[in-house]
Amino acid sequence: MKKKILIIDDEPDVITYLRTFLKDQGYNVCCAEDVESGLQMIPAEKPDVICLDIMMPEKSGISFYDQIRKHIDYCHIPVVIISGLNEDSMDSVLGALEHTCQPSRPYRFVSKPVDLEQLLSTIREALG
């Protein structure tokens, strides 16, 4: 059975780019353009990995990350943060959040512009 990846990003070009690449690698891919849509997709789609942009309008990816880390049914899903922010900046923001289950830290950070081989390697590692 193919593994499923949920991409959450507000940039349609980024979604198309990542979706096409990951489908070509043999993954099932579902996508959301905002945090609320992403949250609604999790129960139905049951993703194995989430690729999450942080800088989005209305609700940020940080609020999404905080919500799923507090949810007992979703906190086990590996989250790969894809962002133009550097990892040190993300650590300081995410360190302030409280979580009810582990891991409290995202699986990995991937910088934009996305290195597709790095992303693929990260996803493969996350899937074990």
C-alpha positions in Angstrom: 0.0 0.0 0.0 1.3 3.4 -1.0 2.2 5.8 1.8 0.2 9.0 2.0 1.7 12.5 2.3 -0.3 15.6 3.2 1.2 18.9 1.9 -0.1 22.1 3.6 1.1 25.3 1.8 -0.6 28.5 0.8 1.3 28.8 -2.5 -0.4 26.8 -5.3 2.9 26.6 -7.3 4.7 25.0 -4.4 1.8 22.5 -3.9 1.9 21.6 -7.6 5.7 21.3 -7.6 5.8 19.0 -4.5 2.7 17.0 -5.4 4.0 16.2 -8.9 7.4 15.2 -7.6 6.1 13.0 -4.7 3.5 11.3 -6.9 6.3 10.5 -9.4 8.2 8.9 -6.5 5.2 6.6 -5.9 3.4 8.3 -3.0 -0.2 9.2 -2.6 -0.5 12.9 -2.1 -3.2 15.1 -0.7 -3.0 18.8 -0.4 -4.4 21.7 1.6 -3.9 25.4 1.0 -4.6 26.5 4.6 -4.4 25.2 8.1 -8.2 24.7 8.6 -8.4 22.5 5.4 -5.3 20.6 6.5 -6.9 19.9 9.9 -10.1 18.7 8.3 -8.2 16.3 6.0 -6.3 14.4 8.6 -9.1 12.1 9.8 -10.3 11.2 6.3 -6.9 11.0 4.6 -4.9 9.5 7.5 -1.5 10.8 6.2 1.7 9.0 7.1 3.7 12.2 6.9 2.8 15.9 6.8 4.8 18.5 4.9 3.9 21.8 6.5 4.7 25.4 5.5 4.9 27.8 8.5 4.3 31.2 7.0 0.6 31.3 5.9 -2.1 33.9 6.1 -4.9 33.8 8.7 -3.6 30.8 10.7 0.1 29.9 10.7 1.6 26.5 10.3 2.7 26.9 13.9 -0.9 26.9 15.1 -1.6 23.7 13.0 1.5 22.0 14.5 0.5 22.9 18.0 -3.0 21.6 17.5 -2.0 18.2 16.1 0.7 17.7 18.7 -2.0 18.1 21.4 -4.3 15.6 19.7 -3.7 12.1 20.9 -4.7 10.5 17.5 -2.4 12.8 15.4 0.6 13.5 17.5 2.5 10.5 16.2 2.4 11.7 12.5 5.9 12.9 11.5 5.8 16.6 10.5 8.4 18.0 8.0 8.5 21.7 8.3 9.1 23.4 4.9 9.9 27.0 5.4 12.0 30.0 4.4 12.7 30.5 8.1 15.9 29.0 9.4 15.9 26.2 11.9 17.1 28.3 14.8 14.2 30.7 14.4 11.8 27.7 14.3 13.3 26.2 17.4 12.7 29.3 19.5 9.0 29.5 18.4 8.3 25.8 18.7 10.1 25.6 22.0 7.5 27.8 23.6 4.6 25.4 22.7 3.3 22.8 25.2 2.6 19.4 23.9 0.7 16.4 25.3 2.6 13.7 23.5 6.0 13.1 21.9 7.7 14.0 19.8 7.2 17.7 20.5 9.7 18.7 17.9 9.1 18.4 14.1 10.7 15.4 12.4 12.9 17.7 10.3 13.2 21.1 8.7 13.6 21.6 5.0 14.4 25.1 3.7 12.8 26.8 0.8 13.6 26.7 -2.0 13.1 23.0 -1.6 15.9 20.6 -2.5 13.8 17.7 -3.8 16.4 15.1 -3.0 16.7 16.3 0.5 12.9 16.3 0.9 12.6 12.8 -0.5 15.4 11.5 1.8 13.7 13.1 4.8 10.3 11.6 3.9 11.8 8.2 3.5 13.5 8.4 6.8 10.3 9.6 8.5 8.5 6.6 7.1 11.1 4.3 8.5 
